[in-house]
Amino acid sequence: MIYCKKCGTQVQEGIKFCPKCGTEIQDQAKINDIEANKVMAVISYLGILIIIPLLKGEYKNSPFLKFHLNQGILFCIGWALTILLNVIPFIGGLLGGLFSFALAILEIVCIVYAVKGETKTFPIISKFKIIK
């Protein structure tokens, strides 16, 4: 049997929404995928450690991990752009600092979503898919 993750009500297989609270019920395969790949999803946001989930190759069978790897790669690109911004005299340091702060906040938010087992997209980065 499946249980609602919000209210804990036991729900029969095949039902899409909890009869008690209305929360969407995830199928067991998706729940298993999320639980098996949470750690790798968090690692994908930790800079150079993104190599670990890429080399293991588990993302090929996991939509959850693939989603977070895509975002992690985009954050790595963002950090590289921040370094380039800091090279520009005067205004580059200010822009680089603001961009670094924004990236750090967004990355923390993404790590929290990964730990919760959620896949939330942000308007700008949701358009880019590195790993398909």
N, CA, C and O atoms as CSV, one atom per row, in Angstrom:
chain,resi,resn,atom,element,x,y,z
A,1,MET,N,N,0.836,-1.197,0.000
A,1,MET,CA,C,0.000,0.000,0.000
A,1,MET,C,C,0.873,1.250,0.000
A,1,MET,O,O,2.037,1.222,0.400
A,2,ILE,N,N,0.299,2.305,-0.443
A,2,ILE,CA,C,0.970,3.603,-0.511
A,2,ILE,C,C,0.337,4.519,0.525
A,2,ILE,O,O,-0.860,4.441,0.805
A,3,TYR,N,N,1.166,5.384,1.082
A,3,TYR,CA,C,0.688,6.350,2.064
A,3,TYR,C,C,0.902,7.766,1.551
A,3,TYR,O,O,1.889,8.047,0.871
A,4,CYS,N,N,-0.025,8.651,1.877
A,4,CYS,CA,C,0.093,10.061,1.515
A,4,CYS,C,C,1.267,10.650,2.296
A,4,CYS,O,O,1.358,10.474,3.511
A,5,LYS,N,N,2.164,11.347,1.601
A,5,LYS,CA,C,3.338,11.884,2.300
A,5,LYS,C,C,2.998,13.127,3.122
A,5,LYS,O,O,3.802,13.556,3.950
A,6,LYS,N,N,1.821,13.706,2.902
A,6,LYS,CA,C,1.443,14.896,3.668
A,6,LYS,C,C,0.692,14.533,4.943
A,6,LYS,O,O,1.049,14.994,6.027
A,7,CYS,N,N,-0.352,13.705,4.818
A,7,CYS,CA,C,-1.193,13.419,5.994
A,7,CYS,C,C,-1.059,11.990,6.507
A,7,CYS,O,O,-1.561,11.679,7.587
A,8,GLY,N,N,-0.383,11.102,5.745
A,8,GLY,CA,C,-0.162,9.735,6.202
A,8,GLY,C,C,-1.305,8.763,5.964
A,8,GLY,O,O,-1.244,7.620,6.415
A,9,THR,N,N,-2.340,9.194,5.267
A,9,THR,CA,C,-3.486,8.328,4.989
A,9,THR,C,C,-3.080,7.205,4.038
A,9,THR,O,O,-2.354,7.427,3.069
A,10,GLN,N,N,-3.557,5.999,4.330
A,10,GLN,CA,C,-3.289,4.867,3.451
A,10,GLN,C,C,-4.158,4.999,2.207
A,10,GLN,O,O,-5.368,5.205,2.296
A,11,VAL,N,N,-3.516,4.875,1.038
A,11,VAL,CA,C,-4.202,5.089,-0.237
A,11,VAL,C,C,-4.023,3.839,-1.098
A,11,VAL,O,O,-2.956,3.226,-1.088
A,12,GLN,N,N,-5.051,3.467,-1.831
A,12,GLN,CA,C,-4.969,2.310,-2.714
A,12,GLN,C,C,-4.123,2.636,-3.932
A,12,GLN,O,O,-3.971,3.798,-4.310
A,13,GLU,N,N,-3.573,1.590,-4.540
A,13,GLU,CA,C,-2.768,1.736,-5.759
A,13,GLU,C,C,-3.608,2.342,-6.878
A,13,GLU,O,O,-4.792,2.032,-7.011
A,14,GLY,N,N,-2.997,3.196,-7.674
A,14,GLY,CA,C,-3.660,3.767,-8.838
A,14,GLY,C,C,-4.400,5.062,-8.586
A,14,GLY,O,O,-4.814,5.725,-9.536
A,15,ILE,N,N,-4.578,5.439,-7.330
A,15,ILE,CA,C,-5.273,6.699,-7.025
A,15,ILE,C,C,-4.275,7.839,-7.152
A,15,ILE,O,O,-3.155,7.751,-6.650
A,16,LYS,N,N,-4.679,8.898,-7.816
A,16,LYS,CA,C,-3.772,10.024,-8.106
A,16,LYS,C,C,-3.712,11.050,-6.980
A,16,LYS,O,O,-2.678,11.689,-6.789
A,17,PHE,N,N,-4.810,11.223,-6.224
A,17,PHE,CA,C,-4.858,12.235,-5.167
A,17,PHE,C,C,-5.365,11.621,-3.874
A,17,PHE,O,O,-6.220,10.736,-3.892
A,18,CYS,N,N,-4.839,12.091,-2.757
A,18,CYS,CA,C,-5.256,11.603,-1.440
A,18,CYS,C,C,-6.718,11.974,-1.199
A,18,CYS,O,O,-7.089,13.134,-1.373
A,19,PRO,N,N,-7.563,11.002,-0.797
A,19,PRO,CA,C,-8.975,11.304,-0.553
A,19,PRO,C,C,-9.194,12.196,0.670
A,19,PRO,O,O,-10.240,12.835,0.788
A,20,LYS,N,N,-8.227,12.246,1.572
A,20,LYS,CA,C,-8.384,13.040,2.790
A,20,LYS,C,C,-7.928,14.488,2.615
A,20,LYS,O,O,-8.653,15.419,2.968
A,21,CYS,N,N,-6.693,14.680,2.056
A,21,CYS,CA,C,-6.152,16.050,1.986
A,21,CYS,C,C,-5.997,16.573,0.560
A,21,CYS,O,O,-5.765,17.768,0.375
A,22,GLY,N,N,-6.120,15.713,-0.453
A,22,GLY,CA,C,-6.043,16.168,-1.839
A,22,GLY,C,C,-4.638,16.253,-2.414
A,22,GLY,O,O,-4.469,16.695,-3.551
A,23,THR,N,N,-3.624,15.840,-1.656
A,23,THR,CA,C,-2.247,15.878,-2.135
A,23,THR,C,C,-2.045,14.848,-3.237
A,23,THR,O,O,-2.602,13.752,-3.184
A,24,GLU,N,N,-1.238,15.211,-4.245
A,24,GLU,CA,C,-0.955,14.278,-5.332
A,24,GLU,C,C,-0.138,13.097,-4.805
A,24,GLU,O,O,0.840,13.275,-4.079
A,25,ILE,N,N,-0.555,11.902,-5.179
A,25,ILE,CA,C,0.122,10.679,-4.754
A,25,ILE,C,C,1.101,10.258,-5.838
A,25,ILE,O,O,0.730,10.131,-7.005
A,26,GLN,N,N,2.364,10.039,-5.443
A,26,GLN,CA,C,3.383,9.600,-6.397
A,26,GLN,C,C,3.357,8.081,-6.495
A,26,GLN,O,O,3.060,7.392,-5.518
A,27,ASP,N,N,3.669,7.564,-7.677
A,27,ASP,CA,C,3.699,6.113,-7.811
A,27,ASP,C,C,4.965,5.556,-7.139
A,27,ASP,O,O,5.927,6.289,-6.909
A,28,GLN,N,N,4.951,4.287,-6.837
A,28,GLN,CA,C,6.023,3.666,-6.059
A,28,GLN,C,C,7.362,3.717,-6.786
A,28,GLN,O,O,8.395,3.878,-6.136
A,29,ALA,N,N,7.381,3.587,-8.105
A,29,ALA,CA,C,8.634,3.636,-8.859
A,29,ALA,C,C,9.298,4.999,-8.707
A,29,ALA,O,O,10.517,5.088,-8.562
A,30,LYS,N,N,8.499,6.053,-8.739
A,30,LYS,CA,C,9.042,7.398,-8.584
A,30,LYS,C,C,9.568,7.608,-7.164
A,30,LYS,O,O,10.616,8.225,-6.972
A,31,ILE,N,N,8.850,7.099,-6.185
A,31,ILE,CA,C,9.286,7.208,-4.787
A,31,ILE,C,C,10.603,6.460,-4.596
A,31,ILE,O,O,11.511,6.971,-3.939
A,32,ASN,N,N,10.720,5.263,-5.156
A,32,ASN,CA,C,11.955,4.486,-5.047
A,32,ASN,C,C,13.121,5.193,-5.721
A,32,ASN,O,O,14.235,5.189,-5.197
A,33,ASP,N,N,12.875,5.800,-6.881
A,33,ASP,CA,C,13.908,6.544,-7.603
A,33,ASP,C,C,14.419,7.702,-6.755
A,33,ASP,O,O,15.627,7.914,-6.648
A,34,ILE,N,N,13.510,8.441,-6.162
A,34,ILE,CA,C,13.887,9.595,-5.341
A,34,ILE,C,C,14.700,9.145,-4.136
A,34,ILE,O,O,15.755,9.712,-3.850
A,35,GLU,N,N,14.217,8.135,-3.430
A,35,GLU,CA,C,14.919,7.673,-2.227
A,35,GLU,C,C,16.313,7.130,-2.548
A,35,GLU,O,O,17.254,7.343,-1.784
A,36,ALA,N,N,16.443,6.437,-3.662
A,36,ALA,CA,C,17.732,5.844,-4.031
A,36,ALA,C,C,18.751,6.883,-4.486
A,36,ALA,O,O,19.954,6.632,-4.411
A,37,ASN,N,N,18.298,8.040,-4.955
A,37,ASN,CA,C,19.210,9.003,-5.570
A,37,ASN,C,C,19.284,10.359,-4.875
A,37,ASN,O,O,19.842,11.303,-5.436
A,38,LYS,N,N,18.740,10.477,-3.679
A,38,LYS,CA,C,18.785,11.762,-2.968
A,38,LYS,C,C,20.210,12.232,-2.700
A,38,LYS,O,O,20.528,13.403,-2.905
A,39,VAL,N,N,21.054,11.338,-2.252
A,39,VAL,CA,C,22.430,11.721,-1.916
A,39,VAL,C,C,23.161,12.209,-3.163
A,39,VAL,O,O,23.840,13.235,-3.120
A,40,MET,N,N,23.030,11.495,-4.253
A,40,MET,CA,C,23.689,11.902,-5.497
A,40,MET,C,C,23.120,13.218,-6.014
A,40,MET,O,O,23.841,14.016,-6.612
A,41,ALA,N,N,21.840,13.443,-5.789
A,41,ALA,CA,C,21.236,14.709,-6.205
A,41,ALA,C,C,21.839,15.877,-5.433
A,41,ALA,O,O,22.099,16.933,-6.009
A,42,VAL,N,N,22.059,15.695,-4.144
A,42,VAL,CA,C,22.678,16.756,-3.336
A,42,VAL,C,C,24.126,16.954,-3.762
A,42,VAL,O,O,24.584,18.092,-3.872
A,43,ILE,N,N,24.851,15.872,-4.003
A,43,ILE,CA,C,26.250,15.968,-4.428
A,43,ILE,C,C,26.372,16.726,-5.742
A,43,ILE,O,O,27.381,17.389,-5.984
A,44,SER,N,N,25.366,16.636,-6.585
A,44,SER,CA,C,25.436,17.307,-7.884
A,44,SER,C,C,25.452,18.834,-7.772
A,44,SER,O,O,25.711,19.522,-8.759
A,45,TYR,N,N,25.179,19.365,-6.586
A,45,TYR,CA,C,25.240,20.817,-6.377
A,45,TYR,C,C,26.530,21.256,-5.689
A,45,TYR,O,O,26.691,22.441,-5.398
A,46,LEU,N,N,27.441,20.341,-5.424
A,46,LEU,CA,C,28.629,20.664,-4.643
A,46,LEU,C,C,29.880,20.821,-5.503
A,46,LEU,O,O,30.897,20.172,-5.258
A,47,GLY,N,N,29.797,21.677,-6.498
A,47,GLY,CA,C,30.956,22.035,-7.321
A,47,GLY,C,C,31.560,20.864,-8.066
A,47,GLY,O,O,30.869,20.147,-8.789
A,48,ILE,N,N,32.854,20.675,-7.883
A,48,ILE,CA,C,33.593,19.652,-8.624
A,48,ILE,C,C,33.119,18.234,-8.284
A,48,ILE,O,O,33.365,17.301,-9.048
A,49,LEU,N,N,32.451,18.071,-7.158
A,49,LEU,CA,C,31.935,16.745,-6.788
A,49,LEU,C,C,30.850,16.262,-7.735
A,49,LEU,O,O,30.422,15.111,-7.651
A,50,ILE,N,N,30.404,17.120,-8.624
A,50,ILE,CA,C,29.401,16.729,-9.622
A,50,ILE,C,C,29.914,15.586,-10.493
A,50,ILE,O,O,29.134,14.876,-11.127
A,51,ILE,N,N,31.222,15.420,-10.514
A,51,ILE,CA,C,31.831,14.339,-11.297
A,51,ILE,C,C,31.394,12.966,-10.782
A,51,ILE,O,O,31.266,12.023,-11.562
A,52,ILE,N,N,31.167,12.853,-9.478
A,52,ILE,CA,C,30.816,11.546,-8.887
A,52,ILE,C,C,29.526,10.984,-9.486
A,52,ILE,O,O,29.543,9.861,-9.991
A,53,PRO,N,N,28.394,11.724,-9.452
A,53,PRO,CA,C,27.182,11.139,-10.062
A,53,PRO,C,C,27.297,10.982,-11.578
A,53,PRO,O,O,26.670,10.095,-12.157
A,54,LEU,N,N,28.085,11.830,-12.217
A,54,LEU,CA,C,28.257,11.693,-13.666
A,54,LEU,C,C,29.012,10.409,-14.009
A,54,LEU,O,O,28.643,9.699,-14.944
A,55,LEU,N,N,30.064,10.115,-13.255
A,55,LEU,CA,C,30.853,8.913,-13.527
A,55,LEU,C,C,30.112,7.635,-13.157
A,55,LEU,O,O,30.279,6.610,-13.818
A,56,LYS,N,N,29.300,7.683,-12.116
A,56,LYS,CA,C,28.541,6.487,-11.731
A,56,LYS,C,C,27.504,6.119,-12.785
A,56,LYS,O,O,27.182,4.943,-12.957
A,57,GLY,N,N,26.981,7.119,-13.492
A,57,GLY,CA,C,26.056,6.859,-14.588
A,57,GLY,C,C,24.644,6.502,-14.189
A,57,GLY,O,O,23.853,6.102,-15.042
A,58,GLU,N,N,24.299,6.634,-12.914
A,58,GLU,CA,C,22.956,6.273,-12.462
A,58,GLU,C,C,21.888,7.230,-12.984
A,58,GLU,O,O,20.703,6.898,-12.990
A,59,TYR,N,N,22.304,8.405,-13.419
A,59,TYR,CA,C,21.344,9.390,-13.913
A,59,TYR,C,C,20.627,8.916,-15.169
A,59,TYR,O,O,19.550,9.418,-15.492
A,60,LYS,N,N,21.202,7.967,-15.873
A,60,LYS,CA,C,20.596,7.487,-17.113
A,60,LYS,C,C,19.245,6.824,-16.859
A,60,LYS,O,O,18.369,6.834,-17.724
A,61,ASN,N,N,19.081,6.248,-15.669
A,61,ASN,CA,C,17.836,5.556,-15.334
A,61,ASN,C,C,17.012,6.299,-14.304
A,61,ASN,O,O,16.006,5.776,-13.826
A,62,SER,N,N,17.417,7.506,-13.953
A,62,SER,CA,C,16.745,8.238,-12.888
A,62,SER,C,C,16.364,9.648,-13.330
A,62,SER,O,O,17.232,10.516,-13.424
A,63,PRO,N,N,15.089,9.889,-13.603
A,63,PRO,CA,C,14.666,11.243,-13.966
A,63,PRO,C,C,14.944,12.259,-12.852
A,63,PRO,O,O,15.257,13.416,-13.133
A,64,PHE,N,N,14.830,11.831,-11.597
A,64,PHE,CA,C,15.081,12.716,-10.459
A,64,PHE,C,C,16.539,13.170,-10.436
A,64,PHE,O,O,16.818,14.362,-10.315
A,65,LEU,N,N,17.467,12.220,-10.552
A,65,LEU,CA,C,18.893,12.563,-10.534
A,65,LEU,C,C,19.285,13.352,-11.773
A,65,LEU,O,O,20.091,14.279,-11.689
A,66,LYS,N,N,18.729,12.997,-12.911
A,66,LYS,CA,C,19.033,13.721,-14.153
A,66,LYS,C,C,18.620,15.189,-14.041
A,66,LYS,O,O,19.345,16.077,-14.489
A,67,PHE,N,N,17.468,15.437,-13.449
A,67,PHE,CA,C,16.991,16.802,-13.244
A,67,PHE,C,C,17.984,17.602,-12.404
A,67,PHE,O,O,18.362,18.715,-12.770
A,68,HIS,N,N,18.406,17.027,-11.270
A,68,HIS,CA,C,19.304,17.754,-10.379
A,68,HIS,C,C,20.718,17.869,-10.954
A,68,HIS,O,O,21.406,18.854,-10.684
A,69,LEU,N,N,21.160,16.897,-11.731
A,69,LEU,CA,C,22.451,17.010,-12.404
A,69,LEU,C,C,22.443,18.153,-13.412
A,69,LEU,O,O,23.406,18.914,-13.505
A,70,ASN,N,N,21.355,18.270,-14.164
A,70,ASN,CA,C,21.238,19.386,-15.112
A,70,ASN,C,C,21.385,20.722,-14.401
A,70,ASN,O,O,22.129,21.596,-14.844
A,71,GLN,N,N,20.670,20.870,-13.297
A,71,GLN,CA,C,20.752,22.129,-12.565
A,71,GLN,C,C,22.143,22.321,-11.964
A,71,GLN,O,O,22.655,23.440,-11.946
A,72,GLY,N,N,22.758,21.250,-11.473
A,72,GLY,CA,C,24.103,21.348,-10.919
A,72,GLY,C,C,25.120,21.791,-11.951
A,72,GLY,O,O,25.998,22.601,-11.654
A,73,ILE,N,N,25.011,21.266,-13.160
A,73,ILE,CA,C,25.911,21.674,-14.242
A,73,ILE,C,C,25.703,23.146,-14.567
A,73,ILE,O,O,26.671,23.875,-14.788
A,74,LEU,N,N,24.467,23.583,-14.597
A,74,LEU,CA,C,24.194,24.999,-14.863
A,74,LEU,C,C,24.757,25.893,-13.756
A,74,LEU,O,O,25.221,26.999,-14.034
A,75,PHE,N,N,24.722,25.431,-12.523
A,75,PHE,CA,C,25.333,26.201,-11.443
A,75,PHE,C,C,26.848,26.271,-11.618
A,75,PHE,O,O,27.444,27.316,-11.357
A,76,CYS,N,N,27.483,25.182,-12.054
A,76,CYS,CA,C,28.926,25.205,-12.318
A,76,CYS,C,C,29.262,26.229,-13.397
A,76,CYS,O,O,30.247,26.958,-13.282
A,77,ILE,N,N,28.448,26.281,-14.436
A,77,ILE,CA,C,28.640,27.275,-15.488
A,77,ILE,C,C,28.457,28.676,-14.915
A,77,ILE,O,O,29.211,29.589,-15.251
A,78,GLY,N,N,27.465,28.848,-14.057
A,78,GLY,CA,C,27.238,30.139,-13.413
A,78,GLY,C,C,28.415,30.575,-12.566
A,78,GLY,O,O,28.783,31.750,-12.583
A,79,TRP,N,N,29.023,29.640,-11.814
A,79,TRP,CA,C,30.195,29.985,-10.999
A,79,TRP,C,C,31.364,30.381,-11.894
A,79,TRP,O,O,32.117,31.294,-11.555
A,80,ALA,N,N,31.527,29.703,-13.040
A,80,ALA,CA,C,32.597,30.076,-13.981
A,80,ALA,C,C,32.365,31.483,-14.524
A,80,ALA,O,O,33.310,32.260,-14.667
A,81,LEU,N,N,31.117,31.810,-14.825
A,81,LEU,CA,C,30.797,33.164,-15.299
A,81,LEU,C,C,31.057,34.208,-14.222
A,81,LEU,O,O,31.451,35.335,-14.524
A,82,THR,N,N,30.840,33.837,-12.980
A,82,THR,CA,C,31.116,34.748,-11.871
A,82,THR,C,C,32.604,35.079,-11.805
A,82,THR,O,O,32.986,36.228,-11.582
A,83,ILE,N,N,33.432,34.065,-12.000
A,83,ILE,CA,C,34.876,34.290,-12.001
A,83,ILE,C,C,35.259,35.224,-13.138
A,83,ILE,O,O,36.094,36.111,-12.961
A,84,LEU,N,N,34.654,35.029,-14.305
A,84,LEU,CA,C,34.935,35.914,-15.438
A,84,LEU,C,C,34.465,37.346,-15.168
A,84,LEU,O,O,35.132,38.301,-15.567
A,85,LEU,N,N,33.348,37.496,-14.509
A,85,LEU,CA,C,32.851,38.833,-14.171
A,85,LEU,C,C,33.820,39.572,-13.254
A,85,LEU,O,O,34.005,40.782,-13.387
A,86,ASN,N,N,34.427,38.857,-12.337
A,86,ASN,CA,C,35.348,39.487,-11.395
A,86,ASN,C,C,36.609,40.024,-12.058
A,86,ASN,O,O,37.320,40.834,-11.463
A,87,VAL,N,N,36.897,39.587,-13.278
A,87,VAL,CA,C,38.070,40.062,-14.005
A,87,VAL,C,C,37.848,41.481,-14.536
A,87,VAL,O,O,38.808,42.237,-14.692
A,88,ILE,N,N,36.605,41.847,-14.811
A,88,ILE,CA,C,36.287,43.171,-15.347
A,88,ILE,C,C,36.598,44.231,-14.284
A,88,ILE,O,O,36.139,44.117,-13.148
A,89,PRO,N,N,37.366,45.249,-14.642
A,89,PRO,CA,C,37.708,46.284,-13.653
A,89,PRO,C,C,36.464,47.043,-13.159
A,89,PRO,O,O,35.479,47.184,-13.883
A,90,PHE,N,N,36.534,47.516,-11.936
A,90,PHE,CA,C,35.529,48.332,-11.266
A,90,PHE,C,C,34.188,47.610,-11.105
A,90,PHE,O,O,33.927,47.028,-10.052
A,91,ILE,N,N,33.351,47.641,-12.116
A,91,ILE,CA,C,31.981,47.125,-12.018
A,91,ILE,C,C,31.934,45.592,-11.926
A,91,ILE,O,O,30.976,45.029,-11.397
A,92,GLY,N,N,32.970,44.924,-12.440
A,92,GLY,CA,C,32.989,43.462,-12.440
A,92,GLY,C,C,32.971,42.870,-11.049
A,92,GLY,O,O,32.296,41.870,-10.804
A,93,GLY,N,N,33.709,43.480,-10.135
A,93,GLY,CA,C,33.736,42.983,-8.765
A,93,GLY,C,C,32.377,43.077,-8.103
A,93,GLY,O,O,31.951,42.165,-7.395
A,94,LEU,N,N,31.697,44.199,-8.341
A,94,LEU,CA,C,30.364,44.390,-7.770
A,94,LEU,C,C,29.361,43.407,-8.374
A,94,LEU,O,O,28.606,42.751,-7.657
A,95,LEU,N,N,29.368,43.318,-9.698
A,95,LEU,CA,C,28.446,42.386,-10.365
A,95,LEU,C,C,28.763,40.937,-10.005
A,95,LEU,O,O,27.859,40.134,-9.777
A,96,GLY,N,N,30.053,40.610,-9.955
A,96,GLY,CA,C,30.455,39.255,-9.593
A,96,GLY,C,C,30.016,38.897,-8.179
A,96,GLY,O,O,29.571,37.778,-7.922
A,97,GLY,N,N,30.143,39.853,-7.267
A,97,GLY,CA,C,29.712,39.618,-5.888
A,97,GLY,C,C,28.222,39.400,-5.776
A,97,GLY,O,O,27.773,38.494,-5.075
A,98,LEU,N,N,27.449,40.228,-6.465
A,98,LEU,CA,C,25.991,40.070,-6.445
A,98,LEU,C,C,25.566,38.752,-7.084
A,98,LEU,O,O,24.679,38.060,-6.584
A,99,PHE,N,N,26.212,38.421,-8.191
A,99,PHE,CA,C,25.898,37.184,-8.891
A,99,PHE,C,C,26.270,35.976,-8.028
A,99,PHE,O,O,25.530,34.994,-7.983
A,100,SER,N,N,27.411,36.049,-7.346
A,100,SER,CA,C,27.839,34.967,-6.442
A,100,SER,C,C,26.841,34.775,-5.309
A,100,SER,O,O,26.494,33.646,-4.961
A,101,PHE,N,N,26.387,35.875,-4.741
A,101,PHE,CA,C,25.413,35.802,-3.652
A,101,PHE,C,C,24.116,35.149,-4.127
A,101,PHE,O,O,23.572,34.270,-3.459
A,102,ALA,N,N,23.628,35.589,-5.289
A,102,ALA,CA,C,22.395,35.019,-5.836
A,102,ALA,C,C,22.560,33.530,-6.140
A,102,ALA,O,O,21.670,32.731,-5.849
A,103,LEU,N,N,23.698,33.161,-6.724
A,103,LEU,CA,C,23.950,31.750,-7.022
A,103,LEU,C,C,23.995,30.910,-5.754
A,103,LEU,O,O,23.450,29.807,-5.720
A,104,ALA,N,N,24.635,31.420,-4.717
A,104,ALA,CA,C,24.739,30.677,-3.464
A,104,ALA,C,C,23.358,30.439,-2.857
A,104,ALA,O,O,23.062,29.338,-2.395
A,105,ILE,N,N,22.519,31.468,-2.858
A,105,ILE,CA,C,21.164,31.323,-2.311
A,105,ILE,C,C,20.362,30.310,-3.119
A,105,ILE,O,O,19.713,29.434,-2.547
A,106,LEU,N,N,20.402,30.422,-4.442
A,106,LEU,CA,C,19.663,29.488,-5.294
A,106,LEU,C,C,20.164,28.055,-5.130
A,106,LEU,O,O,19.378,27.108,-5.145
A,107,GLU,N,N,21.464,27.910,-4.975
A,107,GLU,CA,C,22.027,26.573,-4.811
A,107,GLU,C,C,21.582,25.944,-3.489
A,107,GLU,O,O,21.297,24.747,-3.437
A,108,ILE,N,N,21.522,26.730,-2.440
A,108,ILE,CA,C,21.030,26.228,-1.151
A,108,ILE,C,C,19.566,25.802,-1.269
A,108,ILE,O,O,19.167,24.763,-0.744
A,109,VAL,N,N,18.777,26.612,-1.959
A,109,VAL,CA,C,17.368,26.275,-2.164
A,109,VAL,C,C,17.242,24.966,-2.944
A,109,VAL,O,O,16.403,24.127,-2.616
A,110,CYS,N,N,18.064,24.791,-3.963
A,110,CYS,CA,C,18.022,23.556,-4.756
A,110,CYS,C,C,18.431,22.341,-3.934
A,110,CYS,O,O,17.859,21.263,-4.096
A,111,ILE,N,N,19.409,22.506,-3.060
A,111,ILE,CA,C,19.814,21.399,-2.189
A,111,ILE,C,C,18.670,21.015,-1.261
A,111,ILE,O,O,18.428,19.830,-1.034
A,112,VAL,N,N,17.968,22.000,-0.726
A,112,VAL,CA,C,16.826,21.718,0.140
A,112,VAL,C,C,15.753,20.949,-0.636
A,112,VAL,O,O,15.185,19.984,-0.124
A,113,TYR,N,N,15.476,21.379,-1.873
A,113,TYR,CA,C,14.490,20.658,-2.694
A,113,TYR,C,C,14.942,19.217,-2.958
A,113,TYR,O,O,14.125,18.297,-2.922
A,114,ALA,N,N,16.236,19.020,-3.223
A,114,ALA,CA,C,16.739,17.671,-3.476
A,114,ALA,C,C,16.571,16.786,-2.244
A,114,ALA,O,O,16.195,15.620,-2.360
A,115,VAL,N,N,16.849,17.341,-1.068
A,115,VAL,CA,C,16.696,16.581,0.170
A,115,VAL,C,C,15.229,16.219,0.408
A,115,VAL,O,O,14.921,15.137,0.908
A,116,LYS,N,N,14.334,17.134,0.047
A,116,LYS,CA,C,12.897,16.870,0.199
A,116,LYS,C,C,12.367,15.904,-0.860
A,116,LYS,O,O,11.259,15.384,-0.724
A,117,GLY,N,N,13.151,15.661,-1.914
A,117,GLY,CA,C,12.707,14.774,-2.983
A,117,GLY,C,C,11.857,15.478,-4.019
A,117,GLY,O,O,11.045,14.843,-4.692
A,118,GLU,N,N,12.032,16.784,-4.157
A,118,GLU,CA,C,11.229,17.573,-5.097
A,118,GLU,C,C,12.074,18.012,-6.284
A,118,GLU,O,O,13.301,18.074,-6.213
A,119,THR,N,N,11.384,18.312,-7.371
A,119,THR,CA,C,12.045,18.851,-8.561
A,119,THR,C,C,11.371,20.165,-8.926
A,119,THR,O,O,10.382,20.187,-9.658
A,120,LYS,N,N,11.910,21.240,-8.417
A,120,LYS,CA,C,11.386,22.578,-8.698
A,120,LYS,C,C,12.321,23.271,-9.665
A,120,LYS,O,O,13.541,23.236,-9.501
A,121,THR,N,N,11.744,23.899,-10.671
A,121,THR,CA,C,12.560,24.617,-11.644
A,121,THR,C,C,12.491,26.117,-11.393
A,121,THR,O,O,11.539,26.627,-10.802
A,122,PHE,N,N,13.506,26.793,-11.848
A,122,PHE,CA,C,13.546,28.246,-11.788
A,122,PHE,C,C,13.358,28.782,-13.197
A,122,PHE,O,O,13.795,28.144,-14.155
A,123,PRO,N,N,12.720,29.939,-13.351
A,123,PRO,CA,C,12.359,30.431,-14.682
A,123,PRO,C,C,13.509,30.515,-15.674
A,123,PRO,O,O,13.329,30.138,-16.832
A,124,ILE,N,N,14.659,30.982,-15.282
A,124,ILE,CA,C,15.749,31.191,-16.236
A,124,ILE,C,C,16.428,29.874,-16.592
A,124,ILE,O,O,16.644,29.585,-17.769
A,125,ILE,N,N,16.766,29.071,-15.578
A,125,ILE,CA,C,17.552,27.871,-15.853
A,125,ILE,C,C,16.714,26.701,-16.339
A,125,ILE,O,O,17.275,25.711,-16.809
A,126,SER,N,N,15.408,26.775,-16.247
A,126,SER,CA,C,14.584,25.639,-16.679
A,126,SER,C,C,14.586,25.454,-18.192
A,126,SER,O,O,14.174,24.404,-18.686
A,127,LYS,N,N,15.044,26.462,-18.935
A,127,LYS,CA,C,15.057,26.379,-20.400
A,127,LYS,C,C,16.229,25.534,-20.925
A,127,LYS,O,O,16.189,25.052,-22.057
A,128,PHE,N,N,17.258,25.360,-20.107
A,128,PHE,CA,C,18.478,24.695,-20.555
A,128,PHE,C,C,18.512,23.244,-20.070
A,128,PHE,O,O,18.339,22.973,-18.881
A,129,LYS,N,N,18.736,22.322,-20.995
A,129,LYS,CA,C,18.860,20.903,-20.670
A,129,LYS,C,C,20.220,20.421,-21.203
A,129,LYS,O,O,20.397,20.266,-22.411
A,130,ILE,N,N,21.162,20.190,-20.309
A,130,ILE,CA,C,22.486,19.714,-20.698
A,130,ILE,C,C,22.453,18.196,-20.917
A,130,ILE,O,O,22.947,17.692,-21.926
A,131,ILE,N,N,21.868,17.486,-19.963
A,131,ILE,CA,C,21.742,16.029,-20.046
A,131,ILE,C,C,20.302,15.716,-20.444
A,131,ILE,O,O,19.351,16.108,-19.767
A,132,LYS,N,N,20.167,15.003,-21.552
A,132,LYS,CA,C,18.815,14.691,-22.023
A,132,LYS,C,C,18.471,13.252,-21.805
A,132,LYS,O,O,17.369,12.822,-22.146
